C-alpha cells in the first residue's frame, strides 16, 4: 500500500484549502457546544438547510469543485477518485453543508455519464452541479428491499411513453427532490434480473405521491413514493431497455463508496465528549474507546488500499463492501457509546439534550447508513462470496421467469 501522499495530492490539497479559506469559515470540531447536526427536526429546519446547501453547491459549481471527478466538459475537473477525495477531506473541516446533494453528484451523475446518451448528459448533468435539480433513488419496495431484483413496480410501453404503476419506500430526499432514477419491471417473461429498466421520473408530475416518513427524532430522511399511471417519455430511459440491473449496480457501487467515506463524527470528538462528561476514568468506557479507535484505524487502512488500487488504475474489489460495513459498525458502536457517555442526558433530544442533541441525533440516525446502500447482512454476503470465495445460497429464482416466481 502507498501511505505517503503523491506530489499531486499535496498540490491539490493546498489549492483546495486556499479556495475553501477564501469562501467558507473553518469548522472547529473540538468545540462541542457549537457542534452542528444535519438532522432537520422541523419543516422549517429542512427548508433552511436546503437553502444553505444549495447556495454552497452553486459556489462550488462555479469553481468546478461540486463534482471534481466528473469530466471537464460536464463541469468537473477530471480528477481521479483518489484526488477528488482530497477536496472532500478538506471541505469537512469547514462550516458548510457539503454532502446534502450527494445522490446527484456522487451517484446519479457518474451513472448518467456512463449510461446516458449525449442528449441526456446535456440535459441532466449541469442542473445537478448547481443543485437546480435534486435527485432521489427510486429503488427499494415494500416487498423488494435487500432482494432488490424482486421489485414489482411495472412500466408498460404505450407508444412513446412508459406508464408506471407501483410503490417505492425508504427513498431518501424524495420530499424535496424533483427528479428520480426509477427501477421498474418492463418484462415479466425473463428472469428477474433481466426484465428491469431504469427510467428517469419527474417527481412533480401527476400520479407521483410522496409521503414522508418522520423518524424517531422528528427528522424526515426517508419517504414512501406511490406511482399511479405515471406517464414518462421513453426518451427518459437510462441505458438500454431491460438493462436496468447493470445501471442499478453502477449506481449502488457509487453509493457504497460514498457511504464508505464516513465523516459524520471523529474519534477525537468522542474522546473529548468523554473528557467533558468526566467518564475517561471509567474502565468500561476506556475499553470501548479503544475498540472504537481500532475501527477508525481499520477504516483508514482499508481506505489506503482503495486509494492505492485507484492510483494504479485498478478497480477496488471487495474493499468497497468492507469499507461500507466498517462505517456501519462505526455508527453503531460510536452512537451507542456517545449515549452511554452522556448518561441520563442521553435520554433527551433536540435542544433539551446536551450539546444541542448532536450526539443523540447520531445515535438515533445510525440505522440509515446501516441499511442504505445495502444492509450490513448484504455486505457480509458480498464479502463472503466475492472476497472469501464461500459458496452462495442455492437460488432457483435467478433462472425462472419473473412471472413464475412465488409471490407473497
C-alpha positions in Angstrom: 0.0 0.0 0.0 1.0 3.6 -0.6 0.9 5.7 2.7 2.5 8.9 1.6 0.6 11.5 -0.4 1.7 12.0 -4.0 3.0 15.4 -5.2 -0.3 15.8 -7.0 -2.2 15.2 -3.8 -0.1 17.7 -1.9 -0.6 20.4 -4.5 -4.3 19.8 -4.8 -4.8 19.8 -1.1 -3.1 23.2 -0.9 -5.2 24.5 -3.7 -8.5 23.2 -2.2 -7.7 24.6 1.3 -6.8 28.0 -0.1 -10.1 28.2 -2.0 -12.1 27.0 1.0 -10.4 29.5 3.3 -11.4 32.3 0.8 -15.1 31.1 0.6 -16.1 29.5 3.9 -15.5 29.6 7.6 -13.4 26.9 9.3 -15.3 24.4 11.5 -13.9 23.8 15.0 -14.8 20.1 15.6 -13.4 20.3 19.1 -15.9 23.0 20.2 -18.6 20.5 21.2 -21.0 23.2 22.5 -21.3 24.6 19.0 -21.1 21.4 17.1 -23.6 21.1 14.2 -26.2 18.5 13.4 -27.5 17.6 10.0 -30.8 16.3 11.3 -33.6 18.7 10.4 -36.3 18.2 13.0 -39.0 20.5 11.5 -40.1 21.6 8.0 -38.5 25.0 8.7 -35.2 23.3 9.5 -35.5 21.3 6.3 -36.1 24.4 4.2 -33.2 26.4 5.9 -30.8 23.5 5.4 -31.8 23.0 1.8 -31.3 26.7 1.0 -27.9 26.8 2.7 -26.8 23.6 1.0 -28.0 24.9 -2.4 -26.1 28.2 -2.0 -22.9 26.3 -1.2 -23.4 23.9 -4.1 -23.6 26.8 -6.5 -20.5 28.4 -5.0 -18.6 25.1 -5.6 -20.0 24.6 -9.1 -18.7 28.0 -10.2 -15.2 26.9 -9.2 -15.6 23.3 -10.5 -15.4 21.8 -7.1 -19.0 20.5 -6.9 -18.0 17.2 -8.6 -14.3 17.2 -9.2 -14.1 13.7 -10.5 -16.5 14.4 -13.4 -15.1 15.1 -16.8 -14.2 18.8 -17.5 -16.8 19.0 -20.3 -19.5 18.3 -17.7 -18.3 20.9 -15.1 -15.8 18.7 -13.2 -12.0 18.7 -13.0 -11.4 15.2 -14.4 -9.7 14.2 -11.2 -9.1 10.6 -10.2 -11.3 9.3 -7.3 -8.2 9.4 -5.2 -7.6 13.1 -5.9 -11.3 14.0 -5.8 -11.5 12.7 -2.2 -8.8 15.2 -1.2 -11.3 18.1 -1.6 -14.0 16.3 0.4 -11.5 15.7 3.3 -10.7 19.4 3.4 -14.3 20.5 3.0 -15.2 18.5 6.1 -13.1 20.9 8.2 -15.2 23.9 7.2 -18.7 25.1 8.4 -20.7 24.2 5.3 -23.3 21.6 4.3 -21.2 19.8 1.8 -23.0 16.5 1.0 -26.7 17.1 1.0 -26.9 16.6 -2.7 -24.6 13.5 -2.8 -27.3 11.4 -4.5 -26.9 13.7 -7.5 -23.2 14.4 -7.6 -21.8 11.1 -6.3 -24.4 8.6 -7.6 -26.6 9.9 -10.3 -24.0 12.0 -12.2 -21.5 9.2 -12.6 -24.3 6.8 -13.6 -25.6 9.2 -16.3 -22.1 9.8 -17.6 -21.6 6.1 -18.0 -25.1 5.0 -19.3 -26.7 8.2 -20.6 -27.0 9.5 -24.2 -25.3 12.7 -25.2 -28.7 14.5 -25.0 -29.4 13.1 -21.5 -26.0 14.2 -20.3 -26.5 17.7 -21.7 -30.0 17.9 -20.1 -29.4 16.4 -16.7 -25.8 16.9 -15.5 -25.4 20.7 -15.2 -28.5 21.2 -13.1 -27.1 18.6 -10.7 -24.0 20.7 -10.1 -26.0 23.9 -9.4 -28.5 22.0 -7.3 -31.2 23.2 -9.5 -32.2 19.6 -9.8 -32.3 17.5 -6.7 -32.4 13.7 -7.3 -33.6 10.7 -5.4 -33.2 6.9 -5.9 -36.4 5.1 -6.5 -35.2 1.5 -5.9 -36.4 -0.3 -2.8 -40.0 -1.5 -2.4 -42.0 -2.9 0.5 -41.6 -6.4 -1.0 -38.1 -5.9 -2.5 -35.6 -4.4 -0.1 -32.4 -6.5 0.2 -33.7 -8.6 -2.7 -33.9 -5.5 -5.0 -34.2 -7.6 -8.2 -37.5 -8.9 -6.9 -39.1 -5.5 -7.5 -42.7 -5.4 -8.9 -43.3 -1.8 -10.0 -44.3 -2.1 -13.6 -43.6 0.1 -16.6 -45.7 -0.7 -19.7 -44.9 0.8 -23.1 -47.6 2.9 -24.6 -46.3 4.5 -27.8 -43.5 6.9 -26.9 -44.3 6.7 -23.2 -43.9 4.4 -20.2 -47.0 4.0 -18.0 -45.7 3.3 -14.5 -47.6 1.8 -11.5 -46.1 0.7 -8.2 -44.7 1.8 -4.8 -41.3 2.6 -3.6 -40.1 3.0 0.0 -37.1 4.3 2.1 -36.5 6.9 -0.6 -34.1 9.4 0.7 -34.7 13.1 -0.2 -37.9 12.3 -2.2 -39.8 15.0 -0.2 -37.6 17.8 -1.8 -36.3 16.1 -4.9 -37.6 17.0 -8.3 -36.1 14.0 -10.3 -35.6 10.4 -9.5 -34.0 7.3 -11.1 -36.7 4.6 -11.1 -36.2 0.9 -11.4 -39.3 -0.7 -13.0 -40.1 -4.1 -14.4 -40.7 -4.0 -18.1 -40.6 -7.7 -18.9 -42.1 -10.5 -16.7 -41.2 -13.3 -19.2 -37.4 -13.3 -18.3 -35.5 -13.9 -15.1 -35.9 -11.1 -12.6 -32.5 -9.5 -13.1 -33.1 -9.2 -16.9 -36.6 -7.7 -17.0 -35.7 -4.4 -15.3 -35.3 -0.9 -16.9 -34.0 2.3 -15.4 -36.2 5.4 -16.1 -35.8 9.0 -15.0 -39.0 10.4 -13.5 -40.1 13.9 -12.8 -41.2 13.9 -9.2 -43.6 16.7 -9.6 -45.7 15.2 -12.4 -49.3 13.8 -12.0 -49.5 10.4 -10.4 -46.4 10.7 -8.2 -47.3 10.9 -4.5 -44.6 11.4 -1.9 -45.4 10.5 1.8 -42.6 11.5 4.2 -41.7 9.1 7.0 -41.0 11.1 10.1 -38.4 9.3 12.2 -38.0 8.8 15.9 -36.0 12.1 16.3 -38.6 14.1 14.3 -36.4 14.2 11.1 -37.6 13.2 7.7 -35.0 11.3 5.8 -37.0 8.6 4.1 -40.2 8.6 2.2 -42.8 6.4 0.6 -43.5 7.1 -3.1 -46.6 5.9 -4.8 -46.8 5.9 -8.6 -50.2 5.7 -10.3 -50.5 5.7 -14.1 -47.4 7.9 -14.3 -46.6 8.6 -17.9 -42.9 9.0 -18.6 -41.3 9.7 -22.1 -39.4 6.7 -23.4 -36.6 9.2 -24.1 -36.1 9.2 -20.3 -34.9 5.6 -20.3 -31.4 5.4 -18.9 -29.4 2.7 -20.6 -30.9 0.1 -22.9 -34.4 -1.3 -22.1 -34.0 -4.4 -19.9 -30.6 -3.4 -18.7 -31.7 -1.6 -15.5 -29.9 -4.1 -13.3 -26.4 -3.2 -14.6 -27.4 0.5 -14.3 -28.5 -0.1 -10.7 -25.2 -1.9 -9.9 -23.3 1.1 -11.2 -25.3 3.5 -9.0 -25.1 1.2 -6.0 -21.4 0.9 -6.3 -21.0 4.7 -6.2 -23.4 4.8 -3.3 -21.4 2.3 -1.2 -18.2 4.2 -1.9 -19.8 7.5 -0.9 -21.2 6.0 2.4 -17.9 4.3 3.0 -16.3 7.7 3.2 -17.9 8.2 6.6 -17.2 11.6 8.1 -20.2 12.3 10.4 -18.0 12.3 13.6 -14.4 11.8 14.6 -12.7 9.7 17.2 -11.3 12.8 18.8 -14.8 14.2 19.3 -15.9 11.1 21.2 -12.7 11.3 23.4 -13.4 14.9 24.2 -17.0 14.1 25.0 -15.8 11.5 27.5 -13.4 14.1 29.0 -16.1 16.8 29.3 -18.6 14.4 30.8 -15.9 13.1 33.3 -16.1 9.5 32.0 -12.4 8.9 30.9 -11.6 7.1 34.2 -14.4 4.6 33.7 -12.6 1.3 32.7 -15.6 0.1 30.6 -15.7 3.4 28.7 -12.0 3.4 28.2 -12.2 -0.1 26.7 -15.0 0.9 24.4 -13.0 3.9 23.3 -10.1 1.6 22.4 -12.4 -0.6 20.4 -13.8 2.5 18.6 -10.2 3.7 17.8 -9.4 0.3 16.3 -12.3 0.5 14.0 -11.3 4.0 12.9 -7.8 2.7 12.1 -9.2 -0.3 10.2 -11.2 2.1 8.1 -8.2 4.3 7.5 -6.1 1.4 6.3 -8.8 0.0 4.1 -9.0 3.5 2.6 -5.3 3.3 1.8 -5.9 0.0 -0.1 -8.7 1.6 -2.1 -6.7 4.6 -2.9 -3.7 2.5 -3.9 -5.8 0.5 -6.3 -7.3 3.6 -7.8 -3.8 5.2 -8.2 -2.7 2.2 -10.2 -5.7 2.4 -12.4 -7.3 -0.7 -10.9 -10.9 -1.1 -9.7 -11.1 -1.9 -5.9 -12.5 -5.4 -5.3 -14.4 -6.2 -2.1 -12.8 -3.2 -0.3 -15.9 -1.0 -1.0 -18.2 -3.5 0.8 -15.7 -3.9 3.7 -15.5 -0.1 4.0 -19.2 0.2 3.9 -19.6 -2.4 6.6 -16.9 -0.8 8.8 -18.7 2.6 8.5 -21.9 0.9 9.6 -20.2 -0.5 12.6 -18.7 2.9 13.5 -22.1 4.4 13.5 -23.4 1.6 15.7 -20.6 1.5 18.2 -20.0 5.2 18.2 -23.7 6.1 18.6 -24.2 3.6 21.4 -21.0 4.8 23.1 -21.9 8.5 22.9 -25.3 7.9 24.6 -23.6 5.8 27.3 -21.1 8.6 27.9 -23.9 11.2 28.2 -25.6 9.1 30.9 -29.0 10.3 31.8 -28.6 13.2 29.3 -28.6 10.6 26.6 -32.4 10.1 27.1 -33.1 13.7 26.0 -33.3 15.0 22.4 -33.1 18.2 20.4 -32.4 21.4 22.4 -33.1 19.7 25.7 -30.2 17.3 25.2 -26.6 18.1 26.0 -24.7 19.7 23.1 -27.9 20.6 21.3 -28.8 17.0 20.7 -25.9 16.4 18.3 -24.8 13.1 19.8 -28.3 11.7 20.4 -29.0 12.6 16.8 -26.0 10.5 15.8 -27.3 7.6 17.9 -30.8 7.7 16.6 -29.6 8.2 13.0 -27.2 5.2 13.0 -29.7 2.9 11.2 -29.7 4.9 7.9 -26.1 4.1 6.9 -26.6 0.6 8.2 -29.4 0.0 5.8 -28.8 2.4 2.9 -26.6 1.2 0.1 -27.1 -2.4 1.0 -27.7 -3.7 4.5 -24.9 -5.0 6.8 -26.2 -8.5 6.1 -26.0 -8.0 2.3 -22.4 -6.6 2.6 -21.4 -9.7 4.6 -22.9 -11.9 1.8 -20.9 -10.0 -0.8 -17.7 -10.3 1.2 -18.2 -14.0 1.9 -19.0 -14.9 -1.7 -16.8 -12.5 -3.7 -13.8 -12.0 -1.4 -13.6 -15.2 0.7 -14.9 -17.4 -2.1 -17.6 -19.0 0.0 -20.4 -20.8 -1.8 -23.5 -18.7 -2.4 -27.0 -19.7 -1.5 -28.8 -22.1 -3.8 -31.4 -20.0 -5.6 -33.8 -21.0 -8.3 -35.2 -17.5 -8.6 -32.2 -16.4 -10.7 -33.2 -18.5 -13.7 -37.0 -18.7 -13.6 -39.1 -16.1 -15.4 -40.3 -13.4 -13.0 -44.0 -14.2 -13.7 -43.4 -17.8 -12.4 -41.8 -16.8 -9.1 -43.9 -17.4 -6.0 -45.3 -14.1 -4.6 -46.3 -13.4 -1.0 
